Amino acid sequence: MDLKEGEEKAREHEKSVHEFEQKVEEAEHKANYFDFGEALLEIGLVISSVTLLTKRRIYWALGLGFSTIGIVAAVMGLLLK
């Protein structure tokens, strides 16, 4: 293998590394939405559980609100390219 072949292979590897880096960045961006959605769903669950202790419907409504926003965030993560 001469120097030009080595340089050509290095450029090809560099292209594939760049493509993988872009895919990783996209996956990390999606993961942020999934993490945010999961956190909101858990917050909604905990707030809704407070309804059982206090018998106040406001906590139930708040829990549903947080859960809905969490579901929307997770769906946005799915729909991102």
Steps between C-alpha positions, in 0.01 A plus 500: 500500500643834402447839658211608270302183571552553872380858477194392302412235757549755777254738328245219464534414869469866587173522305356194674608635840328831422180316402504301823557818701193657337292193584619514861408868527152428362452212745613719791254769395216245492610360835458843659133501401450147630668585831292813540182308416584226747569750776169676442312169498655406832419842647143460377477159666624629833273804495202281408585271791467794737130502405455173690639657815331840484178420309544826308433487127743782421792260545337253265460771235860616548622143467307455178645826370859399571439155353350645183797730450730202561325295234522790254875535569556127441302508176704799383812292563357227277410740221837676482725403213 
